[in-house]
Structure formats: C-alpha cells, structure tokens
Amino acid sequence: MIRGLRGCPLVEIIEGMLYGIINYYQKRHAAAVLHSTTVQTPYCNKMYIWMDKAVAKASQHIVIAMGTHDNRFEITVRAKGGVGRETTLVTHEVNLGRQFDGRAECTCNKPMLLHVPCSHVLASLAQVGVSSGGYISTFYLKENMVQTWTWEFFWIHGSWRLLCVQ
Ligand SMILES: [Zn+2]
C-alpha cells in the first residue's frame, strides 16, 4: 500500500494510503458484482472455487458411518503416493451431531477454522443425502460479498467516513 510513497511527507503518505484503500474497494466491488451477475452460484468466487475442488475430492473418499446416536463418520482419504513414494492412508473423523443443523466437526479442523465444509464433511453429507447449503457461512453468499464492498468513502466534518449507501 505504501509502495512509491516512502520518500513523501507524512500527510502525503496517509493520503496515498487512503487513495490506495479506495482503489482496492473499487476493484473488489467491481469483481464481486461481475461474479454475482455472470456466475450461476449462490456463493462468492472464493467459495465457488473451494466447493468445486472439495466436491471433486469428496467423491474420492471412502465413507463409513460410525455413530449410533451422533452422525459420526470415518473418512479414508485416497493415498497421494506416486512412483517410488510410500503410500499411506489418511483417515479423518467427522461428527455432524444428531440433527443436520449446520454444525460440523472434523479432525482436519477446516470447518471450525474457516466456517466452510471440508471435503470430509461433504463426503459424509453425500452419504446421508443432506445438502451442504446449511454448512456454509452466509458470509460467503455472493450478495453479502457485494454488500461488503458497496460502502462509500466520504469526507465529513474534517474526517473520512466509510458509509453504506444502500
Ligand atoms: Zn475435514
């Protein structure tokens, strides 16, 4: 953000950073609107790509239902070994709780850290025929992504404000 501003006086550095941030907002907004109007998906571009990859991975997993009360699953991930490399099987444990209410735990920790279903959770959901929609944070919906970058910068009473204009 401050590239090319290093030798400037402080006021110019701050101004330069502000214009950099505004430019960043304009680019993110344009990209979000373009994605939202051209790609047939309920999700933002990052989630669209994530789901594409995770669904493809999930179809390769071996799923065994393990739970009696909870919907627990053991997922065996196809070995990544190549020529001359040792092939080891990796297993993950998924717990979808008793109701399919959007709560998912997995030993890979991605659902907890990123609020998105990992390929292991998707494989478990596919096994029981439950849609993955409720397992993705509404943060990743494309209309929410557009909303995030729709704010406008205004100079009001001697300071810059970021205001939502919708
Ligand atoms: Zn996982």
Boltz pocket constraint, residues with backbone or C-beta under 6 A from the ligand:
constraints:
  - pocket:
      binder: B
      contacts: [[A, 92], [A, 106], [A, 107], [A, 108], [A, 109], [A, 110], [A, 111], [A, 118], [A, 119], [A, 120], [A, 121]]
      max_distance: 6.0
